[in-house]
């Protein structure tokens, strides 16, 4: 609270309430107990409702509306509502609900009318609302003054009128009346009107050359523009983890950043190339897992089991020796999973199996694709997840029992090499394509460096060829399955042309 106009104890003083993140409206009821009395000239309170996971950051429009009614501010100034571009892990859990003053009034009107409490618009009285943008300022007039005027932004139009009666210097102590004529025109502090030096548009002089006509009906070819970003979902229609598991994983990822790539030994590299990849069973995994042949595994999870992520013991992609920037050639990685049957899920969620890739380390109580440095296709909803703790993006159909599905990544040199001054966000270092197969047919795919939603998508860091990538199989509920890491392409269900 800023006191901007002092007064004797028997008169009210004026103040401004500045609350960039919001102030609980109930706390303002104590203003009525202040001595001397406080009249609130302006309330600075934003409209946007911002949450970080379940933590409220900005209290938002409905709290601001109630706060204004309690304090009776003459001016309500919306501040701190600019959309700020954030990065890093925290930005993944930040949710913003954007409100305008008209929207919140209409929303509250509907709610109050539904409850029979009346219309909130009538309660606003003569409150002056102003949404200040960056670089703008507002000149506030005392409660005894007139409307505000904006400086540095959108100007409000008002007409100057001379004050009534002579100024104090033209009166005497005997209250004798003098003939006083106010000066013409506005005082020096007001904006003077200057007549324009040219004719208005409707009175153009003859022989004036008009600007060339632009045919607005001609639309430029947009074929070369990238497609718009795919829209994600907040939740999955078939399976969602608990918030406590998600929070624990986010904290774990902050504690354990992704490890840098390492140079494999000749034996390790040859083993992966031949398909001799082993799966590591995490402690969260409830079920059986056994190797049935070279690069072939069979597993079964218990009905009602929680999420668990099996990881390969060695990377399928070694960033140091496999990068196309080193070899000058493409690098493909691929594996397949056959879903034999689904058992009972957990709670109201269906059983599921997901296949993907991730950088290490990775929280093994989370499905692949949910945390940083990972991507996956989930079998219960058919959506693709890339560093996505929410509901994924529409991609393909659900994986059915008896189907054999595969997931691959293709690493290649980008079509246009990075230019001087470009950033990794502008030009990919390595071009990465992901493809999905079903029963031997290449069904769908996407580019890792597709257009992303600036507010909701969290980037592809860790997956763009700069880190070692491990195979990841996620299970939830009861699933019987087989995994194939063949070293020979002719053994795959999918045979590329």
C-alpha positions in Angstrom: 0.0 0.0 0.0 1.4 3.4 -1.1 0.1 6.5 0.7 0.0 9.2 -2.0 -2.0 11.9 -0.2 -1.8 12.6 3.5 -4.6 14.1 5.5 -5.6 15.0 9.1 -6.9 12.2 11.2 -10.4 13.3 10.8 -10.1 13.2 7.0 -9.5 10.3 4.6 -6.1 9.7 3.0 -5.6 8.3 -0.5 -3.6 5.3 -1.3 -2.6 2.8 -4.1 -2.6 -1.0 -3.7 0.1 -2.5 -5.7 -0.2 -6.3 -6.0 1.6 -7.7 -9.2 0.8 -11.3 -8.3 -2.5 -10.6 -6.6 -3.6 -10.1 -3.0 -6.2 -12.2 -1.3 -9.4 -10.2 -1.4 -10.4 -11.1 2.1 -7.3 -9.4 3.5 -8.5 -6.1 2.2 -11.6 -6.0 4.5 -9.3 -4.7 7.2 -9.0 -1.4 5.3 -12.2 -0.3 6.9 -10.5 -0.4 10.3 -7.7 2.0 9.3 -7.3 5.3 11.1 -7.2 7.8 9.4 -9.6 6.3 6.8 -8.1 5.2 3.6 -9.7 5.8 0.2 -8.1 3.5 -2.4 -7.4 5.5 -5.6 -6.1 2.6 -7.6 -5.8 -1.2 -7.4 -2.9 -2.7 -9.5 -3.9 -6.3 -9.9 -3.5 -8.6 -12.9 -6.2 -10.6 -14.7 -4.3 -13.7 -15.8 -4.6 -16.9 -13.7 -1.2 -18.6 -13.5 -0.4 -21.9 -11.9 2.8 -23.8 -11.5 1.6 -27.4 -11.3 -0.9 -27.1 -8.3 0.8 -23.9 -6.9 -1.1 -20.7 -7.6 1.3 -17.9 -8.8 -1.1 -15.2 -9.9 -4.5 -15.0 -8.2 -6.2 -13.9 -11.4 -9.3 -12.1 -12.5 -12.0 -13.4 -10.2 -9.9 -12.5 -7.1 -9.1 -9.1 -8.6 -12.8 -8.4 -9.2 -13.7 -9.2 -5.6 -10.7 -7.2 -4.3 -11.9 -4.1 -6.3 -15.3 -4.3 -4.8 -14.0 -4.6 -1.3 -11.5 -1.7 -1.5 -13.6 0.5 -3.8 -10.7 1.6 -6.0 -11.5 4.3 -8.5 -9.0 2.9 -11.0 -8.3 -0.8 -11.6 -5.0 -1.2 -13.5 -4.2 -4.6 -15.0 -0.4 -5.1 -14.6 2.1 -8.0 -14.9 -0.1 -9.8 -17.5 2.4 -9.8 -20.3 3.0 -13.4 -21.6 6.6 -14.1 -20.7 8.5 -16.7 -22.7 10.1 -19.2 -20.2 12.4 -22.1 -20.7 13.7 -25.0 -18.7 12.0 -27.6 -16.6 9.8 -25.2 -14.6 8.1 -23.9 -17.7 6.7 -27.3 -18.5 4.3 -27.2 -15.5 3.2 -23.5 -15.8 -0.4 -23.0 -16.9 -1.8 -19.6 -17.8 -5.5 -18.8 -18.1 -5.9 -15.5 -20.0 -8.9 -13.3 -19.0 -10.1 -9.9 -20.3 -12.2 -7.7 -18.1 -15.3 -8.3 -20.3 -14.8 -12.1 -20.0 -14.5 -12.1 -16.2 -17.5 -9.9 -15.8 -19.6 -12.0 -18.0 -18.4 -15.2 -16.3 -19.2 -13.8 -12.9 -22.5 -12.5 -14.1 -23.5 -16.0 -15.2 -22.4 -17.6 -12.0 -24.1 -15.0 -9.8 -27.3 -15.0 -11.8 -27.4 -18.8 -11.6 -27.2 -18.5 -7.8 -29.7 -15.7 -7.7 -27.1 -13.2 -6.3 -27.6 -10.5 -9.1 -25.4 -9.0 -11.7 -21.8 -8.0 -11.0 -21.7 -5.4 -13.7 -24.0 -3.2 -11.7 -21.5 -3.4 -8.8 -18.6 -2.0 -10.8 -20.1 1.6 -10.7 -17.8 4.2 -12.4 -14.6 2.2 -12.0 -12.1 3.0 -14.7 -10.3 -0.1 -15.9 -7.0 0.2 -17.8 -4.8 -2.6 -19.2 -1.3 -1.1 -19.3 1.2 -2.6 -21.8 5.0 -2.7 -21.5 6.4 0.8 -21.7 3.1 2.6 -20.9 2.3 4.7 -17.9 -0.8 6.1 -16.4 -1.4 9.5 -14.8 -3.9 9.1 -12.0 -6.1 11.9 -10.8 -7.2 12.3 -7.2 -10.6 11.1 -6.2 -11.6 14.8 -6.3 -10.3 15.0 -9.9 -11.3 13.7 -13.3 -10.5 10.7 -15.5 -6.9 9.5 -16.0 -5.0 10.1 -19.1 -2.4 7.7 -20.6 1.2 8.8 -21.2 3.3 6.9 -23.7 0.5 4.6 -24.9 -3.0 5.0 -26.1 -4.2 8.6 -25.4 -7.7 9.2 -24.0 -9.6 12.0 -25.6 -11.1 14.7 -23.2 -12.2 18.3 -23.7 -10.7 21.1 -21.7 -13.1 23.5 -20.0 -12.0 26.7 -18.1 -12.6 26.7 -14.4 -15.5 28.6 -13.0 -14.8 32.1 -11.5 -11.7 34.1 -11.3 -8.4 32.7 -9.9 -7.5 33.5 -6.3 -5.3 36.4 -7.4 -8.3 38.2 -8.9 -10.4 38.2 -5.7 -10.1 40.4 -2.7 -10.8 39.9 1.0 -14.1 41.7 0.8 -15.5 39.2 -1.7 -16.2 42.0 -4.2 -17.1 40.7 -7.6 -14.9 41.5 -10.5 -15.7 41.1 -14.1 -13.5 38.2 -15.1 -13.1 36.6 -18.5 -11.2 33.3 -18.6 -8.4 33.1 -21.2 -9.2 31.4 -24.5 -7.8 28.0 -25.4 -6.3 25.4 -23.2 -3.6 26.1 -20.6 0.1 25.4 -21.5 0.0 21.9 -20.0 -2.7 20.7 -22.4 -2.1 19.5 -26.0 -2.5 22.3 -28.5 -4.4 21.6 -31.6 -2.5 22.2 -34.9 -4.3 22.4 -38.1 -3.0 19.8 -40.6 -1.0 21.1 -43.5 -2.8 19.0 -46.1 -6.4 18.4 -47.1 -8.4 15.7 -45.6 -8.7 12.4 -47.6 -12.2 13.4 -48.9 -10.9 16.7 -50.2 -7.9 15.7 -52.2 -6.6 18.3 -54.6 -6.8 17.5 -58.3 -3.7 16.1 -60.0 -2.6 14.4 -56.8 -1.0 11.1 -57.6 -2.6 8.2 -55.7 -0.5 5.3 -54.3 -0.4 2.2 -56.4 -3.3 -0.2 -55.9 -2.5 -3.5 -54.1 -4.7 -6.4 -55.0 -5.4 -7.9 -51.6 -7.1 -10.8 -53.2 -3.8 -12.2 -54.4 -2.6 -14.7 -51.7 1.0 -15.7 -51.6 1.9 -19.3 -52.1 2.2 -20.9 -48.6 3.3 -24.3 -49.8 6.9 -23.6 -48.6 5.8 -22.6 -45.1 6.1 -25.3 -42.4 2.9 -26.9 -41.2 1.4 -25.4 -38.0 2.3 -27.1 -34.7 0.3 -30.1 -33.6 -1.9 -29.4 -30.6 -1.3 -31.4 -27.4 -3.8 -32.6 -24.8 -3.8 -31.9 -21.1 -4.7 -35.5 -20.1 -4.9 -39.0 -21.7 -8.3 -40.5 -22.2 -7.2 -43.9 -20.9 -4.4 -43.6 -18.4 -2.8 -40.9 -16.2 -0.2 -41.1 -13.5 -0.6 -39.6 -10.1 0.5 -36.0 -9.4 2.8 -37.2 -6.6 4.7 -39.6 -9.0 5.0 -36.7 -11.5 6.4 -34.3 -9.0 8.8 -36.9 -7.7 10.1 -37.5 -11.2 10.5 -33.8 -12.0 12.5 -33.3 -8.8 14.6 -36.4 -9.7 15.4 -35.0 -13.1 16.5 -31.7 -11.6 18.8 -33.6 -9.3 20.3 -35.9 -12.0 20.9 -34.1 -15.3 21.5 -36.1 -18.5 25.0 -37.6 -18.8 27.3 -36.7 -21.7 27.8 -39.3 -24.5 30.6 -41.8 -24.1 32.9 -43.6 -26.6 31.9 -47.3 -26.6 34.4 -50.1 -26.7 34.7 -52.1 -29.9 33.0 -55.1 -28.2 30.1 -52.9 -27.0 29.6 -51.3 -30.4 29.7 -54.6 -32.2 27.2 -56.2 -29.7 24.6 -53.4 -30.3 25.2 -53.6 -34.1 24.5 -57.4 -34.0 21.3 -56.9 -32.0 22.8 -58.2 -28.7 20.9 -55.7 -26.6 19.8 -56.6 -23.1 16.9 -55.2 -21.1 17.3 -54.0 -17.5 14.3 -54.7 -15.2 13.7 -51.8 -12.8 12.6 -52.3 -9.2 9.1 -50.9 -10.1 8.6 -53.6 -12.6 6.1 -56.3 -11.3 6.3 -59.3 -13.5 8.6 -61.6 -15.4 11.3 -60.9 -18.1 13.5 -63.4 -19.8 15.8 -63.6 -22.9 14.5 -66.2 -25.3 17.2 -65.7 -27.9 19.9 -63.3 -29.2 18.2 -59.9 -29.0 14.8 -61.4 -28.2 12.9 -61.0 -24.9 9.6 -62.2 -23.5 7.9 -60.4 -20.6 4.6 -60.4 -18.6 3.4 -57.9 -16.0 1.0 -58.5 -13.2 -2.6 -57.2 -13.5 -3.0 -53.9 -11.7 0.7 -53.1 -11.8 2.0 -49.5 -11.7 4.0 -47.8 -14.4 7.5 -49.1 -15.0 10.1 -48.4 -17.7 12.5 -51.1 -19.0 15.7 -49.7 -20.5 18.3 -51.3 -22.7 21.7 -51.9 -21.1 23.5 -50.2 -23.9 22.5 -47.3 -26.2 21.0 -48.1 -29.6 22.5 -44.8 -30.8 26.0 -43.8 -29.7 26.3 -40.0 -30.3 30.1 -39.9 -30.7 30.6 -42.7 -33.4 27.1 -42.7 -35.0 26.5 -39.0 -35.6 26.0 -38.2 -39.3 28.2 -35.2 -38.7 31.0 -37.6 -37.9 30.3 -40.4 -40.5 28.7 -38.3 -43.2 26.0 -41.0 -43.5 22.5 -41.7 -42.1 22.1 -43.7 -39.0 18.9 -45.7 -38.3 17.8 -47.4 -35.0 14.8 -49.6 -34.7 13.2 -52.3 -32.6 9.8 -54.0 -32.5 7.4 -55.2 -29.8 4.6 -57.8 -30.2 1.7 -57.3 -27.8 0.3 -60.8 -27.1 -2.5 -59.8 -24.6 -3.7 -57.2 -22.2 -4.8 -58.0 -18.6 -6.5 -55.9 -16.0 -5.4 -52.3 -15.6 -5.2 -50.3 -12.5 -8.2 -48.4 -11.1 -10.2 -47.0 -14.0 -7.2 -46.9 -16.4 -6.6 -49.5 -19.1 -3.4 -51.6 -19.3 -0.8 -50.2 -21.7 2.5 -50.7 -23.3 4.7 -47.9 -24.8 7.8 -48.1 -26.9 10.3 -45.3 -27.2 13.8 -43.9 -26.7 15.4 -41.8 -24.0 18.7 -40.3 -22.8 20.1 -41.4 -19.5 19.4 -41.3 -16.6 15.7 -41.7 -16.7 13.2 -42.1 -13.8 12.0 -45.7 -14.3 8.6 -45.3 -12.5 7.6 -43.0 -15.4 6.5 -44.1 -18.9 8.9 -43.1 -21.7 8.0 -39.8 -23.3 6.8 -38.3 -20.1 10.1 -36.8 -18.9 13.0 -34.8 -20.4 15.1 -36.4 -23.0 12.6 -39.0 -24.1 10.0 -39.8 -26.7 7.5 -42.7 -27.1 4.3 -43.9 -28.7 1.8 -45.2 -26.1 -0.4 -48.1 -26.9 -3.5 -47.2 -24.8 -4.3 -43.9 -26.6 -2.1 -44.1 -29.7 -0.6 -40.7 -29.0 3.0 -39.6 -29.2 4.8 -38.1 -26.3 8.0 -36.0 -26.6 9.2 -34.6 -23.3 5.5 -34.4 -22.5 4.1 -34.9 -19.0 0.6 -34.0 -20.0 -1.7 -35.8 -22.5 0.5 -36.2 -25.7 -0.5 -35.4 -29.3 -2.7 -37.4 -31.6 -0.7 -39.7 -33.7 -2.1 -43.2 -34.5 -4.6 -45.8 -33.2 -4.3 -47.8 -30.0 -2.1 -50.9 -30.2 -4.3 -54.0 -30.2 -3.4 -57.5 -28.9 -1.7 -59.7 -31.5 -0.2 -56.7 -33.3 3.6 -56.2 -33.9 4.6 -52.6 -33.8 8.0 -50.9 -34.2 9.6 -47.5 -33.6 12.6 -46.1 -35.4 14.7 -43.0 -35.6 16.6 -41.8 -38.6 19.5 -39.4 -38.1 20.9 -37.5 -41.1 22.7 -34.4 -42.1 20.3 -31.4 -42.2 19.2 -30.2 -45.6 20.6 -26.8 -44.9 23.7 -26.6 -42.7 23.7 -24.1 -39.8 24.5 -20.6 -40.9 26.7 -18.1 -39.1 24.7 -16.4 -36.3 21.9 -19.1 -36.2 21.0 -20.8 -33.0 20.3 -24.5 -32.4 16.6 -23.6 -32.1 16.6 -22.1 -35.6 18.6 -24.8 -37.4 18.9 -28.4 -36.3 22.4 -29.8 -35.9 21.2 -33.2 -37.0 18.0 -34.0 -38.9 15.9 -36.5 -37.0 12.8 -38.3 -38.3 10.8 -40.7 -36.2 8.7 -43.5 -37.8 6.1 -46.0 -36.5 5.3 -49.4 -38.0 2.3 -51.7 -37.4 2.3 -55.3 -38.7 5.2 -54.7 -41.1 3.7 -51.4 -42.6 5.2 -48.0 -42.0 2.1 -46.3 -40.7 3.1 -42.8 -39.5 5.9 -40.6 -38.5 7.0 -37.1 -37.6 10.0 -34.8 -37.7 11.6 -34.1 -34.4 12.2 -30.5 -35.5 8.6 -29.8 -36.5 7.0 -26.5 -35.6 6.4 -26.4 -31.8 3.9 -24.5 -29.7 5.9 -21.8 -28.0 3.9 -22.0 -24.8 3.1 -25.7 -24.3 5.8 -27.7 -26.1 9.0 -28.1 -24.2 11.5 -28.6 -26.9 13.5 -31.7 -28.0 16.7 -31.3 -26.0 18.4 -34.7 -25.5 16.9 -36.3 -28.6 18.5 -34.4 -31.4 21.6 -36.6 -31.9 23.8 -35.0 -29.2 23.2 -37.7 -26.5 23.3 -41.4 -26.4 19.8 -42.9 -26.8 18.6 -46.1 -25.1 15.6 -48.2 -26.1 12.7 -47.9 -23.6 9.6 -50.1 -23.1 7.0 -48.8 -20.7 4.4 -51.1 -19.1 1.2 -50.4 -17.0 -1.2 -53.0 -15.7 -1.2 -56.5 -17.1 0.6 -57.0 -20.4 2.1 -60.1 -22.2 4.6 -59.1 -24.8 7.8 -59.8 -26.8 10.6 -57.5 -27.7 12.9 -57.9 -30.8 16.4 -56.3 -31.2 17.4 -58.1 -34.4 20.8 -57.4 -35.9 19.6 -58.5 -39.3 17.0 -56.3 -41.1 15.4 -59.3 -42.9 14.2 -60.6 -39.4 12.0 -57.6 -38.8 8.3 -57.6 -39.5 8.9 -54.3 -41.2 11.0 -54.5 -44.4 11.9 -51.0 -45.7 11.7 -50.6 -49.5 
